[in-house]
Amino acid sequence: PSPSCRKNRQTMHMSDAGRKFELLIVDDEPQMRSLRERIFTAEGYGVQVAASGPEALALMGAARIDAAMIDLVMPEMDGLTLLDRMLAQEPEIRIIMMTGHGGVEEAVAAIKSGAADFIKKPFLSEEARSRVSQLYRAWELEEENRHLKLEIQRRFGFHSLVGNSTSILKLKEMITRVG
């Protein structure tokens, strides 16, 4: 893509607050990590990569991660264990499990454990882009919702109304109903 097209994609993958959508790719195969990193960086996402579960958890501790693509079969820590630990650390993270060694049982286990999606290797780059794009759109809506709630709270919050008298409580109740 042209530089202007790439620039548009990069700004497209940011929230209203200017925070970029961060994707973590966890795969023990260096070529697969590198390929996915190039694909999603070119799409305008913030991309982190990890070769193992422990490395992925360390990255999560150091930076905000919004979504992850995790290989199911890895040494040290398998993908389902990593999925559980990542969700315990950040319950709102969306995770796509990837595997070349599984089928329906593994997909069902991953979804039951909290994965947002499951993709069987080998897969086309376009399929991966589409799946991550779905996660991005959900993140974008949540970011917008969070921003709007904060704006409503700022504009119409009761922080400037002080007191517990009956008349103040009735006023707060009336404002809430009218709002």
SULKANOR-V576107 format. One record per helix or strand. SS is the DSSP state (@ for helix, = for strand). FROM is the first residue (numbers start at 0). TO is the last residue. If there is no record, write none. Layout:
ss=SS from=FROM to=TO
ss=SS from=FROM to=TO
This chain:
ss=@ from=2 to=11
ss== from=13 to=13
ss== from=19 to=19
ss== from=21 to=25
ss=@ from=29 to=41
ss== from=45 to=49
ss=@ from=52 to=61
ss== from=66 to=70
ss=@ from=78 to=88
ss== from=93 to=98
ss=@ from=103 to=111
ss== from=116 to=119
ss=@ from=124 to=155
ss=@ from=165 to=177
